[in-house]
Amino acid sequence: MLIKTFGSAVYGIDATTITVEVSVDAGAKFFLVGLPDNAVKESQQRIDTALRSYKYKIPGKKIVINMAPADIKKEGSAYDLTIAMGILAASEQIKAPEIDRYIIMGELSLDGSLQPIKGVLPIAIKAREEGFKGFILPKQNAREAAVVDNLDIYGVESIKEVIDFFNKAKEIEKTIVDTREEFYKNVNSFPFDFADVKGQETVKRALEVAAAGGHNIILIGPPGAGKTMLAKRIPTILPPLSLRESLETTKIHSVIGNIDSDTSLITVRPFRSPHHTISDVALVGGGTNPQPGEISLAHNGVLFLDELPEFKRTVLEVMRQPLEDRVVTISRARMSVDYPANFMLVASMNPCPCGYLNHPEKDCMCSPGVVQKYLNKISGPLLDRIDIHLEVIPVPIEQLSNETPVDVEKSEDIRERVIKARLIQEERYKDIEGLHSNSQMTSKLIRKYCKLDKNSSELLKQITTKMGLSARAYDRILKTSRTIADLDESENIEYTHIAEAAMYRNLDKEGWAG
């Protein structure tokens, strides 16, 4: 008897439906074809032991299982349940006339219980698109899949529950999640706040500008100046995720199994902070079976690179293309996948190897040549892609130890101004697909939306000449100026906006490194 069951494979952040054809006929031997990897081939032993736990078995007949389309490699253990249910139905151990209306996936333990799987959200989205009635999967993944409407989600703990479901012996309770309620419940939940930061008003202003325009920023300062503390609070002033962005972000994290059983949606912007020992592949994505890297996991959020010069040069250089294109393409001989990478880069670094160059109280022990060599670990083309370079000066101990209440702005106050500026940008770029913030402007759009009056134009020319800026750095100043103008709710870029934007190019200043 021939029975078809359905699973799914995830490539990139999208799913492809896999048809598992099971034929049980007279004869002997077990054949599994359709480019299965070792994990899929090993499913026979897991399935056999799991079925015997509930007095079922793989019949001693000729069993041919084909996983179609046969030219796509099938990887992982998530097909255990799909294959097991196909064998039971094809050998008539269960009656399941509607089995082809469901996507069925899960990894089997030897006692018949189910282990969680990866990529559930894109699988559920694809199942709904293709008109399946429901999705049967491990209970740990059920809430994640349930954000997809018009699809029945059945979370199960063992294969026995699935058998009883198709035998009509027992109903499985559907998992239902109110997507909008889930989304808005935690959208403003943060463990940090800018009110915790004493001093550093100039840096806070620069971070506000960066958040308002989605600009990349690098903070340069000695150890203990507060660079990491400030960076961790950037998500608290970014605009809240839209529901579309939340789903898109959740899909990426779902692919690597980064969604816990109590979570259905990622509702706050990601903050990723990889260690400086990270490899190229771990940062941008890839591998034999391509997986998203840290830059994609930071999509719609913040990628924080602490101690930037300590990262390998090759690791930093692979970021140049994603920073411009907002997408990373992983190419293999048989396939090519695209991962979105629209992130805000926040980097920090010491100004020199000892860390005390330009420190107001401590002397730097490094020679000028050593300082320059240290700074040269970061290439000019990468620095050009960072709009804001800002020096962070340590807060005096008197200010830190001052117990007198100070009127410090909270993150929510700064966030309100950032949201207003972003709304201005959304309106400006409403007719341009994929463009949402000033940092994404192309050269053509910069010329259109960053027009200067005579005084502002003259100031920018003087700054460019004196600092020896590249054409890309010139454009970065214009983009930042446009954001500062939006924060001031000014239609035109004014002289003061150019002056402030130029102030945020510390690494371009002559003699900065001695």
C-alpha positions as a printed Julia matrix, in Angstrom:
514×3 Matrix{Float64}:
   0.0    0.0    0.0
   1.26   3.49  -0.88
   0.73   6.38   1.54
   1.96   9.99   1.33
   2.82  12.03   4.41
   4.27  15.53   4.42
   7.17  17.22   6.16
   9.21  20.29   5.34
  12.81  21.39   4.8
  14.13  24.87   5.59
  16.6   26.55   3.23
  17.63  30.06   4.18
  14.61  31.39   6.07
  12.01  29.79   3.79
  10.56  26.28   3.84
  10.03  23.71   1.07
   7.39  21.01   1.48
   8.79  17.47   1.41
   6.54  14.59   0.33
   7.37  11.31   2.09
   6.03   8.42  -0.04
   5.87   5.11   1.85
   5.23   1.84   0.02
   4.79  -1.41   1.98
   4.71  -4.51  -0.21
   5.56  -8.19  -0.27
   9.25  -8.9    0.14
  11.99  -7.85   2.5
  14.46  -5.02   3.22
  14.07  -1.35   4.12
  14.94   1.28   1.5
  15.16   5.02   2.22
  15.85   7.17  -0.86
  15.65  10.82  -1.87
  19.05  12.2   -0.74
  18.68  11.62   3.04
  21.7   12.44   5.21
  22.98  10.17   7.98
  20.59  11.61  10.59
  17.61  10.74   8.37
  18.99   7.25   7.56
  19.38   6.52  11.28
  15.67   7.18  11.79
  14.89   3.46  11.14
  16.37   2.43  14.51
  14.71   5.27  16.42
  11.33   4.6   14.8
  11.48   0.85  15.35
  12.3    1.18  19.07
   9.76   3.99  19.62
   6.93   2.02  17.96
   7.66  -1.1   20.03
   7.14   1.03  23.17
   3.45   1.2   22.19
   3.04  -2.35  20.75
   3.45  -1.26  17.12
   6.29  -2.21  14.81
   7.94  -1.75  11.44
   6.49  -4.64   9.41
   8.86  -7.33   8.16
   8.07  -6.56   4.52
   9.64  -4.62   1.68
   9.42  -0.96   2.65
  10.43   1.76   0.18
  10.43   5.34   1.41
  11.01   8.15  -1.08
  11.52  11.72   0.04
  10.53  14.04  -2.8
  11.73  16.2   -4.43
  14.57  13.69  -4.63
  17.21  16.22  -5.78
  17.08  18.23  -2.52
  19.23  16.97   0.35
  17.17  16.08   3.44
  18.96  16.79   6.7
  18.27  16.3   10.39
  16.13  14.11  12.59
  12.88  16.09  12.27
  11.49  13.6    9.7
  11.26  10.75  12.25
   7.57  11.35  12.97
   6.73  11.94   9.3
   8.27   8.61   8.28
   6.88   6.69  11.27
   3.3    7.79  10.6
   3.71   6.93   6.91
   4.87   3.4    7.8
   1.95   2.86  10.21
  -0.61   4.09   7.67
   0.91   2.18   4.72
   1.02  -1.07   6.73
  -2.59  -0.46   7.86
  -1.7   -0.5   11.55
  -3.67   2.74  11.82
  -6.53   4.21   9.8
  -5.61   7.7    8.67
  -7.56   8.81   5.56
  -6.78  12.49   6.3
  -3.08  12.09   6.99
  -2.16  13.93   3.77
  -3.87  17.09   5.03
  -1.28  17.65   7.75
   2.37  18.58   7.98
   3.81  16.12  10.51
   7.28  16.64  12.0
   9.25  15.73  15.11
  12.31  13.9   16.35
  11.56  10.61  18.13
  13.2    9.45  21.33
  13.49   5.71  21.92
  10.56   5.78  24.35
   8.3    7.41  21.73
   8.41  10.92  23.16
   9.18  13.86  20.88
  12.12  16.25  20.9
  11.83  19.87  19.64
  12.82  20.76  16.09
  14.17  23.86  14.34
  12.62  26.17  11.73
   9.03  25.76  12.91
   7.78  29.25  11.98
   8.81  29.17   8.28
   7.39  25.62   8.05
   4.04  26.77   9.45
   3.93  29.75   7.08
   4.6   27.46   4.09
   1.94  24.96   5.29
  -0.67  27.71   5.4
   0.35  28.96   1.94
  -0.06  25.47   0.47
  -3.48  24.92   2.04
  -2.73  22.25   4.64
  -5.34  21.85   7.35
  -2.95  21.52  10.26
   0.58  21.07  11.58
   1.41  18.28  14.07
   4.69  18.9   15.89
   6.42  18.6   19.3
   4.63  20.46  22.08
   7.75  22.53  22.85
   7.44  24.18  19.41
   3.66  24.61  19.36
   3.45  28.24  20.54
   6.02  29.3   17.98
   3.98  27.78  15.13
   0.66  29.06  16.52
   1.41  32.67  15.57
   0.41  31.63  12.04
  -3.35  32.01  11.68
  -5.71  29.85   9.57
  -3.68  26.73  10.4
  -4.54  24.21  13.14
  -1.53  23.65  15.4
  -1.37  20.41  17.41
   1.45  20.17  19.95
   2.09  16.56  21.02
   4.39  14.93  23.56
   4.62  11.43  22.06
   3.89   9.44  18.91
   1.07   7.68  20.79
  -0.92  10.95  20.85
  -0.56  11.23  17.06
  -1.64   7.6   16.55
  -4.71   8.14  18.77
  -5.51  11.37  16.93
  -5.67   9.66  13.53
  -7.46   6.61  14.98
 -10.09   9.03  16.39
  -9.38   7.57  19.83
  -8.37  10.87  21.39
  -8.52  14.53  20.46
  -5.47  16.78  20.69
  -6.05  20.26  22.04
  -5.21  22.94  19.52
  -2.58  25.49  20.47
  -3.95  28.99  20.01
  -1.94  32.19  20.38
  -3.36  35.69  20.07
  -0.53  37.08  17.96
  -1.31  40.74  18.56
  -1.75  40.28  22.3
   1.5   38.34  22.48
   3.26  41.01  20.43
   2.13  44.01  22.47
   2.55  42.27  25.86
   6.35  42.48  25.9
   7.1   45.09  23.24
   8.38  47.61  25.81
  10.07  45.2   28.23
  13.74  46.13  28.85
  16.15  45.34  31.69
  18.19  48.53  31.09
  17.51  52.27  30.96
  19.52  55.37  30.04
  18.45  56.85  33.38
  21.04  54.53  34.97
  23.88  56.32  33.15
  25.49  59.24  34.95
  27.0   61.95  32.76
  27.98  61.17  29.13
  25.4   63.61  27.74
  27.32  64.05  24.47
  27.46  60.3   23.94
  23.75  59.93  24.74
  22.98  62.6   22.15
  25.11  60.77  19.55
  23.35  57.49  20.32
  19.99  59.24  19.96
  21.04  60.48  16.51
  22.29  57.0   15.57
  19.03  55.38  16.7
  16.89  57.99  14.94
  18.55  57.39  11.57
  19.68  53.76  11.95
  23.31  54.9   11.68
  26.31  52.72  12.47
  28.43  54.06  15.35
  31.81  53.38  16.93
  32.66  54.44  20.49
  36.34  55.06  21.29
  37.45  55.42  24.87
  39.58  54.04  27.73
  38.59  51.02  29.84
  35.75  51.79  32.25
  34.48  54.83  30.35
  31.06  53.21  29.91
  31.14  52.13  26.26
  29.57  48.71  26.81
  27.04  50.03  29.33
  25.86  52.66  26.83
  25.74  50.2   23.92
  23.55  47.75  25.84
  20.94  50.48  26.3
  20.6   51.32  22.6
  17.68  48.86  22.01
  15.7   50.77  24.67
  15.61  53.9   22.51
  15.05  52.25  19.14
  11.49  52.33  17.75
   9.48  49.22  18.72
   9.35  46.39  16.21
   6.38  46.35  13.87
   4.44  43.08  13.68
   5.94  42.43  10.24
   9.48  42.99  11.56
   8.73  40.79  14.57
   7.64  37.87  12.35
  10.65  38.35  10.08
  13.05  38.38  13.04
  11.37  35.36  14.64
  11.75  33.37  11.4
  15.52  33.84  11.44
  15.85  32.79  15.08
  13.49  29.87  14.46
  15.82  28.47  11.79
  18.59  27.94  14.36
  16.2   26.79  17.08
  16.67  29.93  19.17
  13.01  30.17  20.3
  12.18  28.68  23.71
   8.95  26.82  24.46
   7.34  29.77  26.27
   7.97  32.23  23.43
   5.95  32.6   20.27
   7.27  35.92  18.93
  10.41  37.98  19.35
   8.93  41.33  20.37
  12.02  43.41  21.2
  14.85  44.28  18.85
  17.71  41.76  19.0
  21.0   42.73  20.63
  23.82  40.43  19.54
  27.29  40.72  21.07
  29.64  38.05  19.67
  33.08  37.5   21.22
  36.1   38.75  19.26
  37.26  35.15  18.63
  34.28  34.58  16.3
  34.99  33.1   12.85
  33.99  34.57   9.47
  31.31  31.9    8.96
  29.83  32.36  12.43
  29.52  36.1   11.81
  28.03  36.19   8.29
  26.52  32.7    8.12
  27.3   29.62   6.07
  28.55  26.11   6.76
  27.91  22.83   4.93
  24.23  23.24   5.69
  23.98  27.07   5.48
  22.82  28.71   8.7
  22.31  32.4    9.51
  25.23  34.13  11.24
  25.33  36.8   13.91
  24.68  39.63  11.44
  21.4   37.98  10.42
  20.46  37.17  14.01
  20.88  40.92  14.63
  18.45  41.71  11.78
  16.13  44.59  12.78
  18.28  45.1   15.87
  21.81  45.85  17.05
  25.11  44.05  16.4
  27.6   45.1   19.09
  31.28  44.38  18.45
  33.21  45.09  21.64
  36.98  45.7   21.31
  36.75  45.99  17.52
  40.53  45.85  16.76
  40.73  42.46  18.51
  38.52  40.86  15.84
  40.38  39.13  13.02
  40.81  41.37   9.99
  39.12  38.83   7.71
  36.09  38.71  10.02
  35.64  42.48   9.87
  36.14  42.68   6.11
  33.34  40.21   5.35
  30.9   42.69   6.92
  31.54  45.37   4.3
  29.11  44.05   1.7
  26.24  43.27   4.15
  26.6   46.76   5.67
  25.88  48.26   2.26
  23.37  45.79   0.81
  21.52  44.82   4.03
  21.5   41.2    2.88
  24.07  38.39   2.83
  24.11  35.71   0.13
  25.56  32.27   0.92
  26.38  30.37  -2.28
  26.98  26.65  -2.6
  27.36  24.37  -5.63
  23.75  23.13  -5.39
  22.03  26.14  -3.88
  22.19  29.79  -2.91
  20.38  31.3    0.07
  19.81  34.9    1.1
  19.67  35.99   4.73
  18.45  39.48   5.63
  21.03  41.55   7.52
  19.5   44.97   8.16
  21.22  45.7   11.45
  22.63  48.71  13.26
  26.36  48.21  13.86
  27.62  49.47  17.22
  31.33  48.99  17.86
  33.63  49.98  20.69
  37.38  50.1   21.04
  40.21  51.42  23.18
  42.09  54.34  21.59
  45.41  52.5   21.87
  46.85  49.19  23.14
  47.25  50.44  26.72
  43.85  52.14  26.53
  44.73  55.58  27.91
  45.41  57.78  24.87
  43.77  61.22  25.42
  42.77  60.19  28.97
  42.25  63.3   31.15
  44.13  61.83  34.15
  46.27  58.85  33.11
  49.24  58.95  30.74
  49.39  56.82  27.61
  52.41  54.51  27.52
  52.23  53.82  23.76
  54.43  55.39  21.1
  52.69  57.09  18.14
  53.72  54.3   15.78
  52.18  51.66  18.03
  48.93  53.64  18.27
  48.69  53.98  14.51
  49.42  50.27  14.02
  46.64  49.46  16.49
  44.15  51.69  14.68
  45.19  50.27  11.3
  43.72  46.91  12.34
  40.43  48.45  11.22
  40.45  49.15   7.5
  39.54  52.53   6.03
  36.71  51.08   3.89
  35.08  49.59   7.02
  35.42  52.84   8.98
  33.9   54.71   6.04
  30.78  52.6    6.46
  30.41  53.76  10.07
  28.58  57.08  10.14
  29.42  58.2   13.66
  32.85  58.01  15.36
  32.68  59.29  18.92
  35.23  59.6   21.69
  33.97  58.59  25.13
  35.6   60.44  28.04
  35.45  58.85  31.52
  33.01  60.42  33.96
  34.8   62.12  36.9
  34.58  60.18  40.16
  32.92  63.16  41.87
  30.02  62.91  39.45
  29.73  59.13  39.84
  29.67  59.32  43.63
  27.23  62.25  43.75
  24.11  61.02  45.57
  22.15  64.22  44.89
  19.17  63.42  42.61
  19.83  64.6   39.07
  17.17  65.09  36.43
  18.27  62.37  33.98
  16.3   61.52  30.87
  14.78  58.06  30.77
  15.0   55.84  27.71
  11.3   56.3   27.01
  11.78  60.08  26.68
  14.59  59.67  24.18
  12.64  56.96  22.4
   9.69  59.3   21.79
  11.95  61.72  19.89
  13.5   58.83  17.95
  10.06  57.53  16.95
   9.0   61.02  15.76
  12.14  61.25  13.61
  11.55  57.76  12.19
   7.95  58.66  11.29
   9.25  61.65   9.32
  11.6   59.29   7.46
   8.85  56.73   6.83
   6.74  59.46   5.24
   9.69  60.73   3.18
  10.52  57.29   1.78
   7.0   55.84   1.61
   7.2   55.36  -2.17
  10.6   53.63  -2.08
  10.41  49.92  -1.34
  12.75  48.64   1.36
  13.9   52.1    2.48
  12.91  53.14   5.98
  15.69  55.26   7.49
  18.25  57.89   6.51
  21.16  55.48   6.87
  19.8   53.48   3.91
  19.84  56.39   1.45
  21.74  55.87  -1.81
  23.93  58.58  -3.34
  21.07  59.58  -5.64
  18.66  59.99  -2.72
  21.26  61.94  -0.72
  21.42  64.5   -3.53
  17.61  64.68  -3.53
  16.89  64.91   0.2
  20.06  66.49   1.6
  20.15  69.82  -0.21
  22.16  72.53   1.54
  22.0   76.3    1.58
  25.08  78.31   0.68
  26.49  78.62   4.23
  25.98  74.95   5.05
  27.5   73.88   1.74
  30.55  76.06   2.31
  31.02  74.67   5.83
  30.86  71.08   4.58
  33.44  71.84   1.87
  35.82  73.29   4.44
  35.35  70.29   6.75
  35.91  67.83   3.91
  39.08  69.58   2.75
  40.56  70.07   6.22
  39.84  66.51   7.39
  40.7   64.89   4.05
  37.43  62.97   3.95
  36.57  60.36   1.32
  33.46  60.68  -0.87
  31.75  58.04   1.28
  32.57  59.93   4.5
  31.19  63.1    2.87
  27.92  61.26   2.24
  27.9   59.91   5.81
  28.0   63.45   7.2
  25.08  64.41   4.95
  23.06  61.41   6.1
  23.75  62.17   9.77
  22.87  65.85   9.19
  19.55  64.8    7.68
  18.78  62.77  10.82
  19.71  65.65  13.15
  17.4   67.89  11.13
  14.61  65.31  11.48
  15.1   65.25  15.25
  14.71  69.05  15.19
  11.66  68.58  12.92
  13.4   70.84  10.4
  12.56  70.44   6.72
  15.98  71.74   5.64
  19.49  70.84   6.76
  20.94  73.87   8.49
  24.44  75.06   9.38
  24.22  73.74  12.96
  23.16  70.29  11.75
  26.26  70.02   9.53
  28.47  71.21  12.39
  27.07  68.62  14.8
  27.33  65.8   12.23
  30.98  66.69  11.53
  31.67  66.58  15.28
  30.79  62.88  15.16
  33.76  62.02  12.92
  36.49  61.85  15.59
  38.66  59.29  13.82
  38.91  61.55  10.76
  40.43  64.41  12.75
  44.03  65.18  11.89
  46.44  64.19  14.65
  43.82  62.3   16.65
  46.11  59.29  17.03
  49.16  61.4   17.81
